[in-house]
Amino acid sequence: MIYVPIGIDCDVVDFLKRYNLRKMSLPFDWSVSYNGVSKCIDCDFKHFTDPLNESRINEQDVFFFHDFHDKNTFFLDKEKYNRRCNRLLTILKECETNGEYICFIRKGHLKMHHSEHNGKYNEIKSDIEDAESLNRVLCDKYPQLKYKIIIILGCPNCFNKDIIYKSKFENIEIHNNFCNSDKWNDNNRITMFDNCLLNALSVNIKDCS
């Protein structure tokens, strides 16, 4: 099984590294994908790193938090992302042929993401809608691909922790991972996220075995 992080930030790839599940670097590992994952894959990552606005955000609303700070390393950063994008496209094609299972993982946006970049993303596309858009793109471009999309919801402004959310697509799995604001800190945030995702992956590993 290949695990593919699809945002919203680096918490997913950090999780994969902690549990020795990361095999390679991929496009969304270290970026903040507010929206647009499905658009990026649909257009084969054209214009993924060019043009970028002054805040280092591309046309699909992906923010390169760790890269493109320095004009002297711009082309090195660009080549790095070109390799990662081509690697993911190759994986999708090869897995469609060889039948290897792909697990796409998205940590949903949090309350704080709405206020970033001076409120530019006050209206973030629903994580569920975004995953369903990705599912449609994958079905159209890679009809024989075997995969699942896991979403870990976390924004109390957009979702209700007491509701069990379901997608209309069977291969999209949704989990709630909300934390009370008065208990929120980096340590329990990571612990809660890890526990939630470990539980989700244990189910999916059994399903694919």
Backbone bond lengths (Angstrom), bond angles and torsions (degrees), N, CA, C in turn:
res aa  C-N    CA-C-N  psi(-1)  N-CA   C-N-CA  omega(-1)  CA-C   N-CA-C  phi
1 M - - - 1.458 - - 1.523 109.42 -
2 I 1.327 115.63 139.61 1.454 121.37 177.00 1.525 108.70 -111.27
3 Y 1.326 116.20 130.47 1.455 121.76 178.74 1.526 109.22 -99.33
4 V 1.328 115.82 128.68 1.465 121.42 -177.51 1.528 109.48 -121.77
5 P 1.341 118.57 108.17 1.464 120.88 176.01 1.531 110.69 -69.29
6 I 1.328 116.52 135.82 1.470 120.25 177.52 1.529 110.62 -130.34
7 G 1.335 116.28 38.12 1.460 120.52 173.62 1.516 112.81 99.93
8 I 1.289 117.12 -171.25 1.433 125.20 0.42 1.529 111.67 -76.84
9 D 1.343 116.61 -22.26 1.454 119.59 -179.42 1.525 109.39 -142.41
10 C 1.344 116.34 -158.87 1.459 120.56 -171.85 1.526 113.88 -82.12
11 D 1.334 119.05 0.26 1.461 119.73 -179.63 1.525 112.78 -61.15
12 V 1.322 117.03 -32.80 1.470 119.29 -179.19 1.522 110.58 -68.72
13 V 1.330 116.97 -47.17 1.470 118.77 -179.41 1.523 110.76 -68.30
14 D 1.321 118.06 -33.41 1.466 120.41 174.90 1.524 110.50 -61.78
15 F 1.322 116.33 -41.02 1.467 121.16 176.55 1.530 110.37 -60.59
16 L 1.324 117.09 -48.16 1.464 120.85 -178.81 1.524 111.53 -61.29
17 K 1.319 116.59 -36.75 1.465 120.37 177.42 1.527 110.74 -67.60
18 R 1.324 117.53 -42.48 1.470 120.58 -178.87 1.517 111.91 -60.71
19 Y 1.331 116.58 -33.33 1.463 120.16 -175.97 1.534 112.46 -108.34
20 N 1.330 116.05 20.36 1.475 122.70 174.92 1.529 112.94 54.16
21 L 1.335 115.27 40.66 1.461 120.62 179.86 1.525 111.87 -108.53
22 R 1.317 117.19 -1.41 1.465 121.21 -177.92 1.530 109.53 -92.82
23 K 1.324 116.14 124.78 1.456 121.32 -177.94 1.522 113.09 -105.92
24 M 1.345 116.85 -19.95 1.463 119.75 -172.71 1.516 110.00 -164.58
25 S 1.334 116.39 167.48 1.461 122.17 175.98 1.521 109.37 -89.37
26 L 1.343 115.77 137.72 1.460 121.40 -177.02 1.537 109.80 -133.20
27 P 1.320 118.76 167.82 1.474 121.89 -168.27 1.519 116.74 -58.92
28 F 1.342 118.05 -37.29 1.459 120.19 -172.55 1.533 113.49 -98.71
29 D 1.332 116.66 11.05 1.469 120.43 -175.40 1.526 112.62 -58.94
30 W 1.324 116.38 -49.78 1.465 121.11 -169.14 1.528 112.38 -118.51
31 S 1.296 117.10 17.28 1.466 121.07 177.96 1.530 109.61 -108.31
32 V 1.330 115.75 173.07 1.465 121.51 175.07 1.524 107.06 -114.21
33 S 1.320 116.23 106.59 1.468 121.12 -176.08 1.527 108.82 -97.09
34 Y 1.327 115.03 87.89 1.465 119.57 179.79 1.535 110.40 -61.35
35 N 1.297 116.45 -44.24 1.467 124.24 177.49 1.528 107.12 -145.28
36 G 1.310 116.45 178.55 1.449 120.65 160.62 1.506 119.66 87.95
37 V 1.333 119.59 7.21 1.463 119.64 178.37 1.521 110.78 -58.97
38 S 1.323 116.00 -44.46 1.477 119.53 -179.90 1.526 111.50 -63.30
39 K 1.335 116.99 -38.00 1.471 120.55 179.05 1.525 110.84 -65.25
40 C 1.330 116.43 -39.72 1.463 120.07 179.84 1.524 111.59 -61.63
41 I 1.319 116.50 -45.06 1.464 120.42 -179.09 1.516 110.77 -72.88
42 D 1.316 116.83 -35.27 1.463 120.59 -179.48 1.527 112.03 -62.73
43 C 1.345 116.79 -36.49 1.465 120.36 -178.91 1.523 111.92 -99.23
44 D 1.334 116.93 15.72 1.474 122.06 179.26 1.519 112.38 56.58
45 F 1.329 116.14 36.86 1.465 123.99 175.14 1.532 113.95 64.22
46 K 1.306 116.94 25.84 1.464 118.77 173.40 1.527 108.62 -66.34
47 H 1.304 116.54 137.49 1.469 123.74 -179.79 1.530 111.90 61.77
48 F 1.322 116.99 27.95 1.462 119.59 -179.78 1.527 110.92 -66.32
49 T 1.321 117.04 -39.12 1.466 120.33 -179.04 1.525 113.09 -117.03
50 D 1.291 117.22 6.25 1.461 119.82 -178.16 1.535 108.56 -156.92
51 P 1.339 117.73 118.18 1.464 126.75 6.34 1.527 112.84 -86.65
52 L 1.343 114.60 156.90 1.458 122.51 170.20 1.521 107.89 -117.25
53 N 1.319 116.60 145.83 1.461 117.76 176.21 1.531 110.14 -82.09
54 E 1.315 117.16 -176.05 1.463 121.06 -176.11 1.526 112.40 -64.68
55 S 1.336 117.38 -17.57 1.470 121.40 178.22 1.526 112.34 -96.01
56 R 1.337 116.60 8.04 1.473 123.20 179.62 1.529 111.57 66.26
57 I 1.334 115.69 40.30 1.461 123.00 177.00 1.523 108.48 -113.64
58 N 1.327 116.60 133.96 1.467 119.44 -178.45 1.531 111.47 -88.10
59 E 1.320 115.58 -176.69 1.466 120.64 -175.97 1.521 112.96 -68.69
60 Q 1.332 117.35 -19.08 1.471 121.26 179.49 1.535 112.36 -96.95
61 D 1.342 116.93 13.25 1.470 122.22 178.15 1.520 113.32 68.88
62 V 1.324 116.41 36.83 1.461 122.07 173.06 1.533 107.96 -104.47
63 F 1.317 116.04 124.46 1.462 123.30 -176.73 1.527 109.50 -100.71
64 F 1.329 116.71 122.67 1.462 121.80 -178.96 1.533 108.95 -90.90
65 F 1.320 114.09 81.32 1.457 121.60 -172.90 1.530 112.21 -61.48
66 H 1.341 116.71 -39.54 1.461 121.22 -172.94 1.526 113.84 -95.93
67 D 1.302 118.09 -5.37 1.467 120.17 -170.19 1.528 112.21 -131.38
68 F 1.335 114.08 169.91 1.471 123.50 177.24 1.528 112.78 62.82
69 H 1.340 115.60 30.59 1.462 120.13 175.40 1.531 111.61 -77.59
70 D 1.330 114.75 -33.80 1.459 121.09 -168.77 1.524 110.20 -118.35
71 K 1.309 116.73 127.50 1.468 120.85 178.81 1.527 111.41 -60.09
72 N 1.329 116.51 -29.86 1.460 120.08 -178.31 1.518 112.93 -70.24
73 T 1.318 117.19 -22.04 1.470 120.14 179.88 1.527 112.27 -112.91
74 F 1.328 116.98 10.55 1.459 120.67 -176.16 1.529 111.31 -57.18
75 F 1.317 117.21 -47.58 1.463 119.46 -176.12 1.525 111.80 -71.07
76 L 1.327 117.36 -31.13 1.461 119.61 174.60 1.524 110.42 -65.89
77 D 1.337 116.40 -41.99 1.467 120.37 176.15 1.523 110.81 -62.76
78 K 1.309 115.51 -41.81 1.467 120.30 -179.51 1.532 111.06 -62.90
79 E 1.334 116.79 -44.54 1.463 120.72 178.45 1.528 111.18 -63.49
80 K 1.333 116.22 -38.02 1.466 120.53 178.27 1.525 110.56 -60.21
81 Y 1.335 117.01 -45.32 1.462 119.67 -179.37 1.523 111.96 -72.75
82 N 1.299 117.06 -30.80 1.470 119.25 174.42 1.524 110.48 -60.95
83 R 1.319 116.00 -42.80 1.471 119.96 178.13 1.525 110.66 -62.65
84 R 1.326 116.78 -43.51 1.461 120.48 -177.69 1.527 111.56 -67.02
85 C 1.326 116.50 -39.57 1.470 120.29 178.64 1.518 110.58 -66.06
86 N 1.325 116.86 -46.00 1.472 120.53 179.49 1.527 110.83 -64.03
87 R 1.323 115.90 -35.00 1.471 119.96 178.71 1.525 110.52 -63.41
88 L 1.324 117.04 -44.33 1.466 119.40 -179.89 1.525 110.85 -66.63
89 L 1.309 117.85 -41.89 1.471 120.26 178.24 1.524 111.01 -61.64
90 T 1.329 116.63 -38.49 1.466 120.54 177.45 1.521 110.78 -66.00
91 I 1.329 116.14 -42.01 1.470 120.43 178.38 1.523 110.83 -59.62
92 L 1.316 117.02 -44.33 1.466 120.70 -178.93 1.534 110.84 -61.25
93 K 1.320 115.94 -42.58 1.470 119.76 179.93 1.524 111.29 -68.54
94 E 1.332 116.56 -44.16 1.464 120.00 -177.96 1.522 111.76 -67.39
95 C 1.332 116.28 -40.56 1.463 118.98 -179.66 1.515 111.85 -69.17
96 E 1.323 117.10 -30.14 1.461 119.53 175.40 1.520 109.96 -63.77
97 T 1.346 116.39 -32.38 1.459 121.64 -178.46 1.522 112.31 -83.56
98 N 1.346 116.32 -45.87 1.469 118.83 -173.59 1.529 114.22 -91.15
99 G 1.333 116.81 -7.80 1.457 120.30 175.25 1.518 115.23 82.87
100 E 1.344 117.97 5.73 1.466 119.12 178.37 1.528 109.72 -66.65
101 Y 1.311 114.94 139.61 1.463 122.22 -174.01 1.531 110.34 -82.20
102 I 1.335 116.58 139.50 1.459 122.13 176.62 1.523 109.17 -115.43
103 C 1.315 115.62 136.06 1.461 121.44 175.40 1.527 108.02 -116.34
104 F 1.315 116.68 107.76 1.463 122.16 175.44 1.530 108.00 -84.49
105 I 1.320 116.62 133.52 1.463 120.39 -177.41 1.523 109.78 -126.16
106 R 1.329 115.53 125.60 1.463 120.41 175.43 1.522 110.58 -124.76
107 K 1.327 115.05 122.86 1.456 119.75 167.00 1.518 106.66 -81.39
108 G 1.308 116.86 118.52 1.457 119.81 -178.58 1.519 111.80 -62.50
109 H 1.313 115.57 160.77 1.462 119.99 179.96 1.524 110.75 -64.50
110 L 1.324 114.94 156.48 1.457 121.52 178.65 1.523 109.78 -109.19
111 K 1.311 115.94 172.94 1.461 120.42 -179.49 1.520 111.69 -56.58
112 M 1.328 117.16 -37.86 1.464 121.33 -176.32 1.524 112.85 -65.37
113 H 1.321 117.12 -26.41 1.461 119.25 -177.01 1.531 112.30 -67.20
114 H 1.313 117.20 -23.32 1.463 120.02 179.42 1.528 112.18 -66.82
115 S 1.315 116.99 -27.96 1.466 120.24 -175.51 1.519 113.55 -98.28
116 E 1.312 117.42 -4.32 1.469 119.62 -178.50 1.522 111.36 -70.70
117 H 1.329 115.56 154.68 1.472 122.52 -178.37 1.529 110.94 55.18
118 N 1.333 114.70 46.86 1.467 121.70 177.39 1.527 112.69 57.28
119 G 1.316 115.86 37.46 1.458 120.47 176.81 1.511 115.03 78.31
120 K 1.340 117.25 14.71 1.476 121.03 -179.88 1.524 111.16 -56.99
121 Y 1.340 116.25 -32.69 1.463 119.83 -176.54 1.532 111.44 -110.85
122 N 1.321 114.84 37.70 1.461 119.13 174.07 1.524 110.81 -58.87
123 E 1.324 115.94 -33.40 1.467 121.23 176.82 1.528 108.58 -108.91
124 I 1.326 116.43 82.10 1.461 121.05 176.58 1.521 108.74 -83.86
125 K 1.317 115.88 137.72 1.462 119.66 178.00 1.527 109.73 -60.14
126 S 1.304 117.08 140.20 1.459 121.49 178.74 1.528 110.35 -52.75
127 D 1.330 115.73 132.82 1.465 119.94 178.14 1.527 111.44 -59.25
128 I 1.320 116.59 -33.59 1.467 120.16 179.37 1.529 110.11 -70.06
129 E 1.321 117.23 -45.45 1.464 120.69 177.96 1.516 111.21 -61.79
130 D 1.339 116.04 -39.52 1.459 120.37 179.98 1.527 110.76 -64.12
131 A 1.328 116.46 -41.16 1.465 120.44 177.99 1.526 111.37 -66.12
132 E 1.326 116.38 -37.40 1.464 119.34 178.16 1.528 111.32 -68.51
133 S 1.333 116.69 -33.55 1.464 120.02 174.49 1.524 110.20 -65.09
134 L 1.331 116.34 -42.85 1.461 120.20 177.19 1.518 110.85 -62.07
135 N 1.313 116.91 -41.05 1.461 120.35 179.34 1.529 111.26 -59.98
136 R 1.315 117.03 -41.61 1.470 120.31 178.97 1.534 111.18 -64.98
137 V 1.330 115.79 -40.44 1.470 119.81 178.76 1.528 110.53 -63.53
138 L 1.324 116.77 -45.78 1.467 120.83 -179.47 1.529 111.29 -63.63
139 C 1.310 116.57 -39.96 1.471 120.10 178.79 1.524 111.18 -63.50
140 D 1.324 116.78 -38.75 1.464 120.92 -178.82 1.528 112.24 -73.92
141 K 1.336 116.60 -42.90 1.460 120.48 -173.71 1.531 112.91 -86.45
142 Y 1.328 116.05 -31.24 1.468 120.55 -175.74 1.524 109.28 -134.43
143 P 1.322 117.59 69.86 1.474 121.25 -170.84 1.525 114.70 -63.12
144 Q 1.339 118.20 -21.19 1.463 120.55 -179.54 1.521 112.76 -98.60
145 L 1.306 117.58 3.49 1.463 121.76 -176.85 1.532 111.25 -70.75
146 K 1.320 116.36 136.35 1.465 122.11 176.17 1.520 108.28 -101.99
147 Y 1.326 116.85 120.65 1.460 119.19 -174.36 1.525 111.15 -160.42
148 K 1.318 113.72 166.53 1.453 122.58 171.21 1.520 107.60 -138.55
149 I 1.324 116.55 149.05 1.459 122.34 175.76 1.522 107.66 -114.78
150 I 1.330 116.16 121.33 1.460 121.55 178.15 1.523 108.84 -106.34
151 I 1.329 115.94 130.36 1.466 121.52 177.09 1.529 108.74 -118.68
152 I 1.320 115.94 131.86 1.463 121.51 174.97 1.524 107.58 -109.80
153 L 1.326 117.78 101.23 1.460 121.62 -177.67 1.528 111.30 -73.18
154 G 1.357 116.80 145.83 1.448 118.26 -178.79 1.512 116.24 -149.02
155 C 1.344 118.67 -1.69 1.466 120.03 -176.49 1.530 110.41 -96.17
156 P 1.341 117.95 113.53 1.470 120.16 -179.90 1.527 113.25 -71.65
157 N 1.331 116.99 -14.75 1.471 119.94 176.96 1.529 111.67 -75.20
158 C 1.319 115.11 -30.77 1.474 120.02 -173.42 1.519 113.59 -104.03
159 F 1.322 116.83 -21.73 1.460 120.48 -175.83 1.526 109.79 -135.82
160 N 1.319 114.83 155.78 1.464 121.75 -179.83 1.532 108.64 -103.56
161 K 1.336 115.82 123.34 1.466 119.94 -176.32 1.527 112.84 -63.87
162 D 1.322 117.17 -18.72 1.467 120.76 -177.30 1.529 112.72 -92.00
163 I 1.322 116.40 -1.73 1.463 120.47 179.58 1.524 109.62 -100.97
164 I 1.296 116.79 134.70 1.462 121.81 173.56 1.524 107.39 -90.37
165 Y 1.313 116.72 108.57 1.461 121.22 -175.41 1.522 110.59 -85.54
166 K 1.321 114.59 141.20 1.455 121.56 177.78 1.521 109.27 -130.24
167 S 1.321 116.04 144.74 1.456 120.82 173.13 1.518 108.93 -95.32
168 K 1.323 115.86 158.03 1.457 119.92 175.36 1.523 111.69 -75.43
169 F 1.334 116.14 -9.08 1.461 120.93 177.99 1.524 109.72 -103.93
170 E 1.317 117.21 129.70 1.460 121.94 -174.39 1.519 113.01 -65.64
171 N 1.328 117.60 -27.35 1.461 119.35 -176.11 1.529 112.87 -90.79
172 I 1.331 117.57 12.55 1.459 121.47 172.26 1.528 107.92 -109.71
173 E 1.316 115.27 120.73 1.461 121.63 -176.19 1.527 108.93 -112.99
174 I 1.318 117.28 129.21 1.468 122.05 -173.30 1.523 109.89 -118.48
175 H 1.347 115.10 131.76 1.463 121.19 178.53 1.522 109.50 -126.73
176 N 1.318 116.48 145.80 1.464 121.72 175.32 1.521 110.47 -93.97
177 N 1.337 116.13 136.46 1.463 120.59 178.48 1.532 108.82 -143.32
178 F 1.331 116.11 66.34 1.458 120.99 -176.72 1.526 110.78 -95.55
179 C 1.328 115.28 147.54 1.458 120.80 177.97 1.519 109.37 -129.29
180 N 1.331 117.88 134.51 1.453 121.04 176.55 1.523 110.15 -61.24
181 S 1.316 117.58 137.14 1.461 122.25 -173.86 1.526 112.51 -58.51
182 D 1.338 117.78 -32.93 1.456 119.70 -178.19 1.529 112.49 -76.67
183 K 1.298 117.33 -9.03 1.460 121.60 178.21 1.535 111.90 -110.73
184 W 1.319 116.34 7.82 1.463 120.80 -171.57 1.517 111.05 -83.19
185 N 1.320 117.38 120.83 1.453 123.12 168.91 1.514 107.83 -153.25
186 D 1.321 116.75 170.84 1.462 120.15 -173.42 1.521 112.46 -60.79
187 N 1.336 116.71 -38.66 1.465 119.45 -176.43 1.523 112.26 -67.01
188 N 1.341 117.25 -50.36 1.461 116.55 -178.35 1.525 111.83 -75.27
189 R 1.337 116.91 -24.60 1.469 119.20 175.06 1.527 109.99 -62.11
190 I 1.323 116.55 -47.47 1.468 120.77 -179.21 1.521 110.63 -67.22
191 T 1.335 116.82 -41.37 1.467 119.86 -179.94 1.527 111.22 -62.67
192 M 1.336 116.93 -45.98 1.463 120.78 179.40 1.518 111.44 -62.70
193 F 1.341 115.76 -42.89 1.466 119.66 179.91 1.527 110.30 -63.92
194 D 1.331 116.44 -45.58 1.461 120.26 179.42 1.525 111.23 -59.05
195 N 1.319 117.00 -47.00 1.464 120.49 -177.81 1.520 111.46 -62.92
196 C 1.333 115.49 -41.47 1.460 119.91 -179.71 1.526 110.75 -64.91
197 L 1.320 116.46 -45.30 1.461 119.91 -177.18 1.518 111.57 -73.26
198 L 1.321 117.69 -35.98 1.464 120.01 175.92 1.521 110.72 -60.44
199 N 1.316 116.33 -41.14 1.459 120.36 177.85 1.525 110.90 -64.04
200 A 1.329 116.88 -42.79 1.467 120.48 179.77 1.525 111.16 -64.98
201 L 1.326 116.68 -42.82 1.461 120.13 -177.09 1.514 112.38 -71.86
202 S 1.317 117.92 -31.33 1.465 119.24 178.58 1.513 110.60 -63.58
203 V 1.324 116.21 -36.08 1.467 120.71 177.15 1.523 109.84 -67.66
204 N 1.337 116.61 -45.29 1.455 119.80 -176.26 1.510 113.36 -70.95
205 I 1.344 117.23 -33.08 1.452 119.67 176.64 1.522 110.16 -63.78
206 K 1.350 116.09 -40.30 1.465 119.44 177.98 1.518 110.85 -66.11
207 D 1.350 116.28 -38.36 1.458 119.93 -178.94 1.524 111.87 -63.35
208 C 1.344 116.45 -31.71 1.474 120.49 -174.11 1.504 112.85 -96.91
209 S 1.334 118.14 -3.36 1.467 120.53 -177.25 1.527 111.30 -80.44
